[in-house]
C-alpha cells in the first residue's frame, strides 16, 4: 500500500498596476484508506490561506507555521497538514486553512471565527482562556482524539548549568523561562506557570524564543526540540547565523514528556456537534488502518529524497 503526495508550484500571476506578483501553490494530497485511494486538490487563495472544496460543507481552520509538523516553508507543508486535509476529506468537509501567529489562531477558534485549530496539545480543565478572561479554554473548545505525538523539553544555552533541574519542575522555582504566547506545554508546567512559580517571558514564536535565550533574556525555553531546530533551519537567517544558533543551544535531559497532538473544535462552530462525532470516528479509523503512519512516513521520506 503506497501513498504519493506531490507539490506543484504554479507560475506567478502578474497583476495589474504596481501590485506585487503573487505566487500561489497547488498541493495534490493523496491518501489511502480501507475504501481505496483518494486525491484532494488544495489551492492557495492568498499568501497564508489554502482551500479545497467539497459540496456545500466548508470549514475555516486556523493553524501556525510549526515545522517539521506543519509549515508553509517546508516540503508539502508537513505531515500534519496532509493528515488534516485527508481527515476532513474523509468525512466530507471542504476547508480554508489559514496560517496565523499562534495566539491569533487560538483567539480565532475560541471566538468561533474558525471552526478548528490544529495542532493542539492536551488542555487541562482549569487552563484559563487568554481570549475570554474569567473562563477556561475548554469552555470554548473541545479536543478531538489524538492524531500523533511530539516531545517537549527544556532547551538552554550550552554554557548554562542545569544540574539543579534533575527532571523536577519544583527545582526551577523563580527560573527565567521563555514560552510561546498562547501555547499549552504540559499540565504540570502550565499549572506552576499560572501560579507564578517561574519568571516567564512570552514570545510570539519558537524562533523568537531561541533569540531570547541566546541573548540571555531567559535561561531556559520550553518546547518541542525538533520544532525549534527546524524553525532555525527554515528561517531566513544566513547559514552562519543558523549554525551559530544551533551550536549555542542544548536539549536538557530528561525530556519533560511526549505530548499528544489534537485538533481543537470550536464550540461556536455551527458544525460543532457533528464535527466532534465525525472527526473522532475518522481519527480512530485512520489509526486502525495505519493511514496517519503512512502519510507521515511517505511525506517525510519523499521530502528527504527530493
C-alpha positions, 0 to 999 in steps of 0.5 A: 500500500503506497501513498504519493503526495506531490507539490506543484508550484504554479507560475506567478500571476502578474497583476495589474498596476504596481501590485506585487506578483503573487505566487500561489501553490497547488498541493495534490494530497493523496491518501489511502484508506480501507475504501481505496485511494483518494486525491484532494486538490488544495489551492492557495487563495492568498499568501497564508490561506489554502482551500479545497472544496467539497459540496456545500460543507466548508470549514475555516481552520486556523493553524501556525507555521510549526515545522517539521509538523506543519509549515508553509516553508517546508516540503508539502507543508508537513505531515500534519497538514496532509493528515488534516486535509485527508481527515476532513476529506474523509468525512466530507468537509471542504476547508480554508486553512489559514496560517496565523501567529499562534495566539491569533489562531487560538483567539480565532477558534475560541471566538468561533471565527474558525471552526478548528485549530490544529495542532493542539496539545492536551488542555487541562480543565482549569487552563484559563482562556487568554481570549475570554478572561474569567473562563477556561479554554475548554469552555470554548473548545473541545479536543478531538482524539489524538492524531500523533505525538511530539516531545517537549523539553527544556532547551538552554544555552550550552554554557548554562548549568542545569544540574539543579533541574534533575527532571523536577519542575519544583527545582526551577522555582523563580527560573527565567523561562521563555514560552510561546504566547498562547501555547499549552506545554504540559499540565504540570508546567502550565499549572506552576506557570499560572501560579507564578512559580517561574519568571516567564517571558512570552514570545510570539514564536519558537524562533523568537524564543531561541533569540531570547535565550541566546541573548540571555533574556531567559535561561531556559525555553520550553518546547518541542526540540525538533520544532525549534531546530527546524524553525532555525533551519527554515528561517531566513537567517544566513547559514552562519547565523543558523549554525551559530544558533544551533551550536549555542543551544542544548536539549536538557535531559530528561525530556519533560514528556511526549505530548499528544497532538489534537485538533481543537473544535470550536464550540461556536462552530455551527458544525460543532456537534457533528464535527466532534462525532465525525472527526473522532470516528475518522481519527480512530479509523485512520489509526486502525488502518495505519493511514496517519503512519503512512502519510507521515512516513511517505511525506517525510521520506519523499521530502528527504529524497527530493 
